[in-house]
Amino acid sequence: MKSFPVQVLILVVLLPFATLTQAGEQVLTLEQAIMQVQRHPSLLASRANAEALSFKPAQVSGLPDPVLSLGALSFPVDTFKRNQENMTQLQVGISQAFPFPGTLDLAAQADAHLAEAAKLDTDEMRLQLINQVQHSWWNLFYLDRALEAVAHNKQLLKQLVKVAESKYKTGKGLQQDVLLAQLELSKLLDIEIQLTSSRAQEAVRLNQLLNQPSEHVIRLPKEASADLPTLPEATALMRQAMRFRPLLAKQQQLIEAAEAKVSLADKAYYPDFKLGASYGVRAGNPNTGVDRADLASVSLSVTLPFFSDVQDASLGMQQANLAKQGFAYEDAKQAVMAEIAQAKASYAQNKAQVALFKSGIIPQAQQTVASMRAAYQVNRVDFLNLMRAQITLYNYETQYWKALAGAKQALARLDAAVGKTMENTYE
């Protein structure tokens, strides 16, 4: 027992640098969890999809493939001889379609914006996965600290039960004090069962996010950073979100893609062209023995879109889509502003509670319990008030850890809303 405080000191000093528990099980730090979630299958699938779309602009920006044609022209059906008629020939030709100038560039621009939007969608998914991992990790951290508080209070209540039993046996206490202590101990056991179940469920959620088997055992460090920085004003955070939030950048790309598609639909009112060339080989004249001259041809075809309502319908659809993307951007902006405001309000509340519990309520409650325990020993305080003070202290301790976890979770939501991890850059 004499070496116990030294062991605790060593543990506290070495814990931030430890990666394994005494049993050899790996300790999952928050940083490791954030790194691991970036290998989530859904995120990898989104990245692959974005990479696939990145090849689309090159596909649509080139001219259509040229067309090679082979033909046998003007063969007489009575003999099918090549040298009977002057126009009989074997012909080879090639043609190339040319969309109206600017059409291919607009199609490539639209697909380039869509490819960039897909990449930004992947970035947004990454932010949300990191946010979910941090939320789950801090929930587990809080539940671990709550279970530790339960274990500590169980030991204290067992000691109080022994004191109450001893006083009752010597005639200095009441049986109801013993029963009350045993009841409170049973209540703590019930709380422990509930917390253990909640931790198991939260561990399953975190394992799912980290793409691990649901039964994988997760061990967290016993200590974590309790630093809670001061946040900028909401307007400053929104300015950063306009710069860094992938969701907003994605919507801007979708607007630009829609604008390119409107211009592309407008090009449909103009004709496309097809240029062709052919060469015909003729046989000699059988009557004179003189070779016939070969024939060459050149053709130009032009589409006639001037008498169709299809172009009007296509342009109207693309204009409506452009309006939709504009409204979607405004909606996304309002949603981001709400996310920032909610996260900031939650952070401020939890941060204030952390400070209050740490510097005021918990030390005062600890002093109250210590004083009442000493007074109870000499029958100056009744057992019921001592129990109430001890339970109140336990509640304050768990509320402190819950408030700290809540502040960290709010900070994670704020990072996701702004689009940039800024915990170490707040002033």
ZALUM-230304 format. One record per residue (C-alpha): x, y, z; residue number from 0. Coordinates in Angstrom, 2 decimals. Example, Ala and Ser with C-alpha at 12.3 -4.5 7.8 and 13.67 -1.06 7.14 Angstrom:
REM ZALUM-230304
PT|12.30|-4.50|7.80|0
PT|13.67|-1.06|7.14|1
REM end
This chain:
REM ZALUM-230304
PT|0.00|0.00|0.00|0
PT|2.89|2.39|0.64|1
PT|4.02|2.20|-2.99|2
PT|0.53|2.88|-4.39|3
PT|0.87|6.68|-4.65|4
PT|4.18|6.25|-6.48|5
PT|2.57|3.86|-8.95|6
PT|-0.22|6.32|-9.58|7
PT|2.30|9.10|-10.19|8
PT|4.23|6.94|-12.65|9
PT|1.01|6.03|-14.44|10
PT|-0.05|9.66|-14.77|11
PT|3.35|10.65|-16.13|12
PT|3.63|7.82|-18.64|13
PT|0.02|7.54|-19.73|14
PT|0.05|10.27|-22.40|15
PT|2.93|8.43|-24.10|16
PT|1.56|4.94|-23.75|17
PT|-0.01|3.03|-26.60|18
PT|-0.57|-0.31|-24.88|19
PT|-2.30|-1.33|-21.70|20
PT|-0.69|-3.62|-19.17|21
PT|-2.54|-6.55|-20.72|22
PT|-1.02|-5.72|-24.09|23
PT|-4.25|-4.29|-25.52|24
PT|-3.86|-1.25|-27.69|25
PT|-5.11|2.07|-26.35|26
PT|-7.11|3.99|-28.95|27
PT|-6.27|7.68|-28.85|28
PT|-8.53|10.24|-30.49|29
PT|-5.87|10.98|-33.10|30
PT|-5.59|7.29|-34.01|31
PT|-9.36|6.99|-34.33|32
PT|-9.45|10.01|-36.67|33
PT|-6.70|8.53|-38.83|34
PT|-8.38|5.13|-38.94|35
PT|-11.82|6.41|-39.97|36
PT|-10.29|7.90|-43.11|37
PT|-9.95|4.33|-44.39|38
PT|-13.70|3.76|-44.06|39
PT|-15.09|1.81|-47.07|40
PT|-17.76|4.40|-47.84|41
PT|-15.11|7.13|-47.96|42
PT|-12.86|5.04|-50.19|43
PT|-15.83|4.32|-52.48|44
PT|-16.60|8.04|-52.70|45
PT|-12.98|8.79|-53.58|46
PT|-13.04|6.12|-56.29|47
PT|-16.24|7.61|-57.70|48
PT|-14.69|11.08|-57.76|49
PT|-11.62|9.70|-59.52|50
PT|-13.81|7.98|-62.11|51
PT|-15.69|11.20|-62.82|52
PT|-12.42|13.08|-63.24|53
PT|-11.88|11.24|-66.55|54
PT|-15.23|12.38|-67.99|55
PT|-14.17|15.86|-69.24|56
PT|-11.48|14.33|-71.45|57
PT|-14.06|11.98|-72.94|58
PT|-16.56|14.66|-73.93|59
PT|-14.09|17.33|-75.05|60
PT|-12.86|15.38|-78.10|61
PT|-14.50|15.12|-81.49|62
PT|-16.64|12.07|-82.22|63
PT|-14.81|9.18|-83.86|64
PT|-14.53|9.49|-87.64|65
PT|-16.63|7.08|-89.69|66
PT|-15.11|4.84|-92.34|67
PT|-17.50|3.64|-95.07|68
PT|-17.06|0.99|-97.77|69
PT|-19.50|0.67|-100.65|70
PT|-20.27|-0.96|-103.99|71
PT|-22.19|1.56|-106.14|72
PT|-24.30|1.30|-109.29|73
PT|-23.82|-2.41|-110.05|74
PT|-26.12|-3.60|-112.88|75
PT|-28.54|-6.16|-111.54|76
PT|-28.64|-8.15|-114.78|77
PT|-24.93|-9.11|-114.80|78
PT|-23.39|-7.51|-111.67|79
PT|-20.25|-6.80|-113.75|80
PT|-17.97|-3.97|-112.70|81
PT|-17.04|-2.91|-116.25|82
PT|-20.51|-2.85|-117.78|83
PT|-21.68|0.58|-116.66|84
PT|-19.76|3.81|-116.39|85
PT|-20.95|4.62|-112.84|86
PT|-20.22|1.20|-111.35|87
PT|-17.50|1.58|-108.73|88
PT|-16.05|0.32|-105.47|89
PT|-16.04|3.21|-103.05|90
PT|-14.23|3.98|-99.81|91
PT|-15.07|7.05|-97.76|92
PT|-14.47|8.76|-94.45|93
PT|-16.57|11.35|-92.60|94
PT|-16.13|13.44|-89.48|95
PT|-18.82|15.16|-87.43|96
PT|-18.11|18.66|-86.06|97
PT|-20.40|20.01|-83.33|98
PT|-21.06|23.73|-83.41|99
PT|-18.00|25.67|-82.16|100
PT|-17.85|25.89|-78.37|101
PT|-20.16|22.92|-77.75|102
PT|-17.41|20.49|-76.78|103
PT|-15.73|22.99|-74.47|104
PT|-18.98|23.65|-72.64|105
PT|-19.66|19.94|-72.23|106
PT|-16.14|19.47|-70.81|107
PT|-16.60|22.43|-68.44|108
PT|-19.88|21.04|-67.11|109
PT|-18.36|17.61|-66.45|110
PT|-15.23|19.16|-64.91|111
PT|-17.40|21.04|-62.41|112
PT|-19.36|17.86|-61.65|113
PT|-16.10|15.97|-61.11|114
PT|-14.88|18.66|-58.72|115
PT|-18.24|18.54|-56.92|116
PT|-17.80|14.79|-56.44|117
PT|-14.34|15.37|-54.98|118
PT|-15.72|17.97|-52.59|119
PT|-18.52|15.58|-51.67|120
PT|-15.82|13.13|-50.59|121
PT|-14.19|15.86|-48.48|122
PT|-17.56|16.58|-46.86|123
PT|-18.07|12.89|-46.09|124
PT|-14.61|12.80|-44.50|125
PT|-15.50|15.75|-42.25|126
PT|-18.75|14.13|-41.15|127
PT|-17.07|10.77|-40.43|128
PT|-14.42|12.52|-38.32|129
PT|-17.17|14.38|-36.47|130
PT|-19.02|11.12|-35.78|131
PT|-15.84|9.41|-34.58|132
PT|-15.01|12.27|-32.22|133
PT|-18.57|12.28|-30.88|134
PT|-18.45|8.52|-30.22|135
PT|-14.91|8.63|-28.78|136
PT|-15.81|11.36|-26.29|137
PT|-18.98|9.49|-25.32|138
PT|-16.85|6.47|-24.49|139
PT|-14.39|8.65|-22.59|140
PT|-17.22|10.12|-20.49|141
PT|-18.69|6.66|-19.81|142
PT|-15.28|5.37|-18.69|143
PT|-14.90|8.25|-16.27|144
PT|-18.46|7.75|-15.02|145
PT|-17.74|4.06|-14.40|146
PT|-14.58|5.02|-12.53|147
PT|-16.62|7.41|-10.37|148
PT|-19.11|4.63|-9.68|149
PT|-16.31|2.27|-8.65|150
PT|-14.82|4.91|-6.37|151
PT|-18.18|5.70|-4.78|152
PT|-18.91|2.02|-4.34|153
PT|-15.80|1.70|-2.22|154
PT|-16.76|4.75|-0.17|155
PT|-20.30|3.47|0.36|156
PT|-18.98|0.08|1.42|157
PT|-16.86|1.86|3.99|158
PT|-19.90|3.83|5.14|159
PT|-21.90|0.62|5.39|160
PT|-19.18|-0.84|7.63|161
PT|-19.14|2.32|9.76|162
PT|-22.94|2.30|10.05|163
PT|-22.96|-1.41|10.95|164
PT|-20.24|-0.88|13.56|165
PT|-22.10|2.02|15.15|166
PT|-25.34|0.05|15.09|167
PT|-23.71|-2.93|16.82|168
PT|-22.32|-0.67|19.54|169
PT|-25.69|1.02|20.02|170
PT|-24.50|4.38|18.69|171
PT|-26.25|4.13|15.35|172
PT|-29.57|3.20|13.83|173
PT|-30.49|0.16|11.78|174
PT|-32.10|2.47|9.22|175
PT|-28.66|3.96|8.56|176
PT|-27.35|0.52|7.63|177
PT|-30.36|-0.14|5.40|178
PT|-30.05|3.27|3.77|179
PT|-26.38|2.72|2.98|180
PT|-27.11|-0.70|1.51|181
PT|-29.93|0.79|-0.59|182
PT|-27.68|3.50|-1.99|183
PT|-25.04|0.89|-2.74|184
PT|-27.64|-1.13|-4.67|185
PT|-28.62|2.02|-6.60|186
PT|-24.98|2.51|-7.57|187
PT|-24.84|-1.08|-8.80|188
PT|-27.90|-0.37|-10.96|189
PT|-26.22|2.77|-12.35|190
PT|-23.11|0.71|-13.07|191
PT|-25.17|-1.81|-15.04|192
PT|-26.73|0.97|-17.11|193
PT|-23.39|2.66|-17.78|194
PT|-21.77|-0.63|-18.74|195
PT|-24.55|-1.31|-21.22|196
PT|-24.29|2.20|-22.68|197
PT|-20.54|1.79|-23.07|198
PT|-20.96|-1.54|-24.87|199
PT|-23.43|0.03|-27.31|200
PT|-21.19|3.05|-27.90|201
PT|-18.21|0.74|-28.51|202
PT|-20.21|-1.04|-31.22|203
PT|-20.95|2.29|-32.90|204
PT|-17.30|3.31|-32.80|205
PT|-16.19|-0.08|-34.12|206
PT|-18.61|0.33|-37.01|207
PT|-17.16|3.73|-37.85|208
PT|-13.64|2.34|-37.67|209
PT|-14.60|-0.66|-39.84|210
PT|-13.77|-3.13|-37.08|211
PT|-15.67|-6.19|-35.79|212
PT|-18.42|-5.14|-33.40|213
PT|-16.94|-7.30|-30.64|214
PT|-13.51|-5.65|-30.91|215
PT|-12.43|-4.42|-27.48|216
PT|-11.81|-0.67|-27.35|217
PT|-9.60|0.77|-24.61|218
PT|-9.26|4.53|-24.28|219
PT|-6.60|6.54|-22.45|220
PT|-7.44|7.48|-18.89|221
PT|-6.54|11.09|-19.60|222
PT|-7.30|13.45|-22.46|223
PT|-6.76|17.11|-23.17|224
PT|-9.17|19.26|-21.18|225
PT|-8.17|22.47|-22.96|226
PT|-11.20|24.45|-24.11|227
PT|-10.14|27.39|-26.31|228
PT|-11.95|30.66|-26.79|229
PT|-13.99|30.76|-30.00|230
PT|-14.16|33.57|-32.55|231
PT|-17.44|35.32|-33.25|232
PT|-20.03|33.52|-35.36|233
PT|-19.47|35.92|-38.28|234
PT|-15.76|35.07|-38.35|235
PT|-16.56|31.37|-38.24|236
PT|-19.00|31.77|-41.12|237
PT|-16.34|33.54|-43.18|238
PT|-14.04|30.58|-42.62|239
PT|-16.86|28.20|-43.57|240
PT|-17.28|30.10|-46.85|241
PT|-13.61|29.39|-47.53|242
PT|-13.19|25.86|-46.25|243
PT|-16.54|24.03|-46.01|244
PT|-16.65|21.43|-48.80|245
PT|-20.47|21.43|-48.80|246
PT|-20.61|25.09|-49.84|247
PT|-17.80|24.70|-52.36|248
PT|-19.61|21.68|-53.82|249
PT|-22.81|23.69|-54.28|250
PT|-20.84|26.41|-56.05|251
PT|-19.41|23.81|-58.42|252
PT|-22.91|22.49|-59.11|253
PT|-24.05|26.04|-59.93|254
PT|-21.17|26.48|-62.37|255
PT|-21.94|23.09|-63.93|256
PT|-25.58|24.13|-64.33|257
PT|-24.53|27.42|-65.95|258
PT|-22.36|25.50|-68.44|259
PT|-25.30|23.20|-69.22|260
PT|-27.56|26.21|-69.87|261
PT|-24.99|27.53|-72.36|262
PT|-24.71|24.04|-73.83|263
PT|-28.49|23.84|-74.26|264
PT|-28.40|27.24|-75.97|265
PT|-25.87|25.83|-78.46|266
PT|-28.47|23.26|-79.49|267
PT|-30.18|26.00|-81.53|268
PT|-27.16|26.07|-83.82|269
PT|-26.37|23.44|-86.45|270
PT|-23.79|20.68|-86.28|271
PT|-21.71|19.76|-89.31|272
PT|-20.43|16.63|-90.95|273
PT|-17.65|16.66|-93.52|274
PT|-17.06|13.61|-95.69|275
PT|-14.80|12.47|-98.54|276
PT|-14.95|9.35|-100.70|277
PT|-12.99|7.71|-103.50|278
PT|-14.59|5.44|-106.12|279
PT|-12.58|2.92|-108.20|280
PT|-14.01|2.06|-111.65|281
PT|-13.15|-0.77|-114.05|282
PT|-12.06|-0.21|-117.65|283
PT|-14.44|-0.09|-120.67|284
PT|-14.68|-3.61|-122.13|285
PT|-15.62|-2.31|-125.59|286
PT|-12.77|0.15|-126.06|287
PT|-10.24|-1.25|-123.58|288
PT|-9.74|2.25|-122.18|289
PT|-9.56|2.62|-118.41|290
PT|-12.28|4.69|-116.80|291
PT|-11.19|7.50|-114.49|292
PT|-11.72|6.97|-110.77|293
PT|-14.17|9.28|-108.99|294
PT|-13.66|11.45|-105.88|295
PT|-16.41|13.09|-103.85|296
PT|-16.61|15.60|-101.00|297
PT|-19.75|16.23|-98.91|298
PT|-20.89|18.63|-96.22|299
PT|-23.93|17.90|-94.07|300
PT|-25.65|20.37|-91.74|301
PT|-28.27|19.58|-89.09|302
PT|-31.44|21.68|-89.12|303
PT|-32.54|22.33|-85.52|304
PT|-34.59|25.39|-86.42|305
PT|-37.99|23.75|-86.58|306
PT|-37.99|21.66|-83.38|307
PT|-39.39|22.33|-79.91|308
PT|-36.82|19.95|-78.41|309
PT|-34.29|22.73|-77.98|310
PT|-36.81|24.91|-76.12|311
PT|-37.62|22.06|-73.72|312
PT|-33.93|21.27|-73.14|313
PT|-33.06|24.91|-72.44|314
PT|-36.02|25.33|-70.10|315
PT|-35.00|22.23|-68.14|316
PT|-31.41|23.43|-67.72|317
PT|-32.52|26.91|-66.65|318
PT|-34.79|25.35|-64.03|319
PT|-31.91|23.19|-62.84|320
PT|-29.70|26.28|-62.52|321
PT|-32.36|27.97|-60.38|322
PT|-32.61|24.83|-58.24|323
PT|-28.86|24.79|-57.62|324
PT|-28.94|28.46|-56.64|325
PT|-31.66|27.82|-54.08|326
PT|-29.80|24.74|-52.83|327
PT|-26.70|26.85|-52.25|328
PT|-28.66|29.40|-50.20|329
PT|-30.26|26.58|-48.22|330
PT|-26.84|25.01|-47.56|331
PT|-25.51|28.38|-46.42|332
PT|-28.35|28.80|-43.95|333
PT|-27.84|25.24|-42.69|334
PT|-24.13|25.90|-42.11|335
PT|-24.92|29.11|-40.22|336
PT|-27.35|27.17|-38.02|337
PT|-24.77|24.43|-37.41|338
PT|-22.19|27.02|-36.35|339
PT|-24.62|28.84|-34.06|340
PT|-25.86|25.64|-32.41|341
PT|-22.38|24.19|-31.93|342
PT|-21.10|27.51|-30.56|343
PT|-23.99|27.78|-28.08|344
PT|-23.53|24.17|-26.93|345
PT|-19.78|24.70|-26.57|346
PT|-20.25|27.88|-24.50|347
PT|-22.69|26.16|-22.15|348
PT|-20.55|23.08|-21.61|349
PT|-17.36|25.11|-21.24|350
PT|-18.99|27.27|-18.55|351
PT|-20.18|24.15|-16.73|352
PT|-16.72|22.58|-16.88|353
PT|-15.19|25.68|-15.31|354
PT|-17.90|25.86|-12.66|355
PT|-17.64|22.20|-11.68|356
PT|-13.84|22.17|-11.72|357
PT|-13.13|25.34|-9.79|358
PT|-16.21|25.69|-7.64|359
PT|-18.80|23.00|-7.18|360
PT|-16.67|19.84|-6.99|361
PT|-14.02|21.21|-4.55|362
PT|-16.79|22.60|-2.38|363
PT|-18.70|19.31|-2.48|364
PT|-15.52|17.39|-1.64|365
PT|-14.89|19.62|1.37|366
PT|-18.51|19.21|2.45|367
PT|-18.34|15.41|2.28|368
PT|-15.01|15.30|4.14|369
PT|-16.38|17.57|6.86|370
PT|-19.61|15.60|7.21|371
PT|-17.76|12.26|7.31|372
PT|-15.67|13.53|10.21|373
PT|-18.75|14.95|11.93|374
PT|-20.64|11.68|11.45|375
PT|-17.92|9.79|13.28|376
PT|-18.71|11.82|16.40|377
PT|-22.49|11.83|15.86|378
PT|-22.70|15.48|14.86|379
PT|-24.30|14.77|11.46|380
PT|-27.02|12.27|10.75|381
PT|-26.37|9.50|8.28|382
PT|-29.01|10.61|5.77|383
PT|-27.37|13.99|5.20|384
PT|-23.97|12.34|4.84|385
PT|-25.35|10.00|2.19|386
PT|-26.99|12.85|0.34|387
PT|-23.74|14.79|0.31|388
PT|-21.81|11.77|-1.00|389
PT|-24.36|11.09|-3.75|390
PT|-24.38|14.77|-4.70|391
PT|-20.60|14.71|-5.04|392
PT|-20.82|11.66|-7.32|393
PT|-23.41|13.42|-9.47|394
PT|-21.24|16.51|-9.77|395
PT|-18.19|14.45|-10.75|396
PT|-20.09|12.65|-13.52|397
PT|-21.66|15.91|-14.69|398
PT|-18.18|17.41|-14.98|399
PT|-17.00|14.63|-17.30|400
PT|-20.24|14.82|-19.29|401
PT|-19.82|18.59|-19.70|402
PT|-16.20|18.16|-20.81|403
PT|-17.19|15.51|-23.35|404
PT|-20.06|17.73|-24.49|405
PT|-17.71|20.68|-25.03|406
PT|-15.32|18.54|-27.07|407
PT|-18.20|17.14|-29.12|408
PT|-19.50|20.66|-29.78|409
PT|-16.01|21.68|-30.86|410
PT|-15.91|18.71|-33.25|411
PT|-19.29|19.73|-34.71|412
PT|-17.97|23.25|-35.13|413
PT|-14.90|21.98|-36.98|414
PT|-17.18|19.99|-39.28|415
PT|-19.43|23.01|-39.83|416
PT|-16.52|25.33|-40.63|417
PT|-14.70|22.71|-42.69|418
PT|-11.37|23.00|-40.92|419
PT|-9.88|21.66|-37.71|420
PT|-9.09|24.77|-35.72|421
PT|-8.84|23.74|-32.08|422
PT|-5.26|24.94|-31.88|423
PT|-5.82|28.14|-33.87|424
PT|-8.52|29.79|-31.79|425
PT|-7.40|32.91|-30.02|426
REM end
